[in-house]
């Protein structure tokens, strides 16, 4: 009886150790696949198209001096031309469809599409095209021309390369980029809104822009065997 109990306990601990080792092996495999530990900061040069299903172009604007109301452009496209040898030679551009603006409130979205705001029938696109990528200290900044409602102004986005994933059997490599900036909506002719009796603006002039971009590199065709 004692021998049977001993064997049962031994088997239990052996199973525990093997299971733990298996978990470590799986974790190691995942770690290698997703390049944890810093290696993810290196990627391949090339064109990376925005993955709309895993990205967003968002904004926030303060309402009545109280809280930030968020919104998004649901329909957009863009591309990062990444230079792995010299990031400063990289470029980025994107187009967001103004009619796809979405704040979660139908009536408000209809108003935002009107001439009071984006006037989408006359100006259907919001576009950005970079003119310079530079490093300032430990930070990267992309500067380019942003066009809203037919007005083009230079803006700068501090950005971060979140990392890379290597190509696999399903597709090419991936990269992640995040960027934020603040702009004055009145610079682009979006002037709707007055002040409350207490002096607070119904809508702030300052709009926060937030880009969370996952982009895909086309999978390279296998090289022909000579």
N, C-alpha and C positions, 0 to 999 in steps of 0.2 A: 504493500500500500504506500509506504514511504517512498519506495523507488518510483512508483507511478506518479506520485505527487511531484517528486523532484524532476522527472522527465517533462511533466506538464509545465512546470515553472520555467525550465530550461527552454522548452519550445516557445513559450510565450515571449521570453526575452530575445530569443534568436529572431523570431518574427518581427519584433519591434525594431531590432537593429537593422534587419534587412529592409524593412519598410522605410526606415529613416534614411538609409543609404540610397534607396530608390528615389526618395524625395529629393535628396541632394543631387542625384544624377539628373533628375528632371529639371530642378532649378538651375543647374549648371547649363543644361541644354537650352533652357529659355534665356538664360543670361547671355549665352553665346549668340542666340538668334537675334535678340534685341540689343546686343552690344552694350550692355550696362557697363558701368565702370569707367566712362570717359571716352572710349573708342568711338562712340556714336557721333562725336564731333567731326569726324572725317567722312566725307562722302565723295562720290564720283562727280566729275564735271558733266554738265549737260543741261538739257531743258527739262524742267519739272512742271507739269501742268497741275493747276489747283484741283484737288479732289473735293468737289462740292459737297459730297456726302459726309465729309469729315473736316469741314472748315466752316468758318463764318466770318462775315464782315458785319460788325456790330457798332452801335453807337449808344451814347447815353446823354441825356440833357436834363438839367434840373428844372423841375416844375414848381412854380410859385415859391421859389426859395426853400423848398422843403426836401424833396427826394429826387433821386436820379431815375428817370423813366427810360428803360432800354428799348431798343429796336434793332432790326436786322434788315439786310438786303438778302432775300432768299435766292435770287437768281443772279449768278455772277460767273465769270471765267477769268483766268489769269495764268501767268507763267513766270517762273523764276529761271533765268539762265544763270546757272551756278558755275563759277570758276573755282575749282578746288585748289589750284596753285596760287591764286591771288583773288581773295574774296572781293576786293575793291573793284575788280573788273566784272563782277556779277551785275545783272540787271533784273528788274521786276516790273511787271505791268499787269493791270487788271481792269476789267469793266464790270460794273454792277448795274443791273437794270433798275432804274428808279421806280418803275411801276411795281416792282416786287417788294417794296418797303412793307415791313410787317412789325407792328408794335403790339399785336395781340388784341387790338380793338378795331373792329371794322370801320366804324364811323370816323375814327381818328385817322386811320390809314387812307381813307378816301379823301379826307381834308389834306393830308400830307401830299397827295398826288396832284392837288389843285394848284392854281397859280399863286396861292398864298405861300406855297412852299416850293415843291420841286417842279411843278408845271410839266408833268411827265409826257404829255402829248407833244409838247414842243421840244423838250429836252429829255429824251428817253434814257440816256446813259450818264452814269457817273464814272469817270475814267481817271486812271493814274498811270503815269509812265516815268520811270526813274531816270534821273540825269547824272546821279553820282552816288557812290557807296563809299563811305569812309569810316575809319576807326578813330574814335576820340577817347583816349585813355584805354579803359577796358571795354568800352561800349562801341557798338556799331550803329551807324545812322545812314538811312537811305533817304536821299532828297530827290524830289521829282515834281512833275506838274500834275496837279489835281484839278480836274474840270468838273464843276457842278453848275447846273443851270446855265450853261454856256459861258461861264466865267472860269478862266484858268489862272491858278495861283501856285507858286512854289510852296511846298510843304516838306517837312522833315519828319521821318518816323524813326525814333530809336527802336532797334529791333534785336531779336535774339534768335540765333539758329538753335532750335531746341534739340536737334539731333538728326541722325540718318538711320535708315534700315537698308540692309543690302538687298540686292535682287535675289529672287528665289524662283522656284518652278512656276509660280503663279503670275509673276510680273517683275517689272524693273524695280529699281531702288526707290526709296521714299525719303522725303525730308520734311521737317517741321520748322515753321517760322512763326514767331509771335512779334507783334508790333503794336505800339500805342502812340497816340498823339492827341493834341487838342487843337481845334481850329475855331475861328469866329464865323458863325453862319452868315453874318451880315456882309462879310467879305465876298460872299457868293450870291448876293442879292436875295437871300432868304431873310426877309425883314419882318415877318408877321409877329405880332405880339406887343403888348403894352406893359405898363407897370401897374401894380396894385396900389391902392391908397397908401399903403405903408412903405411904398418905394420899391418893393421886391418885384423883379421881373416875372411875368407870367411864364415866360420861357427864357432861360438863360441864353445869352449870346454865345457862350462857350459850349462846344459840343465835343465830347470825348469819343475818339475813334479807336476801336479795338479790332485787330486782325489776328485770327488764329487759323493758320494755314497749314494743311497737310498737302503735300504735292507729290505727284508720281512721275517717275522717269520711265519712258517707254522701254519695254524689254527689248534688248538687243537680239537680233536674229542670230542663231548659231552660225559660226563660221564654217564655210564649206571645207571639207577635208580634201586636201590636194593629193 
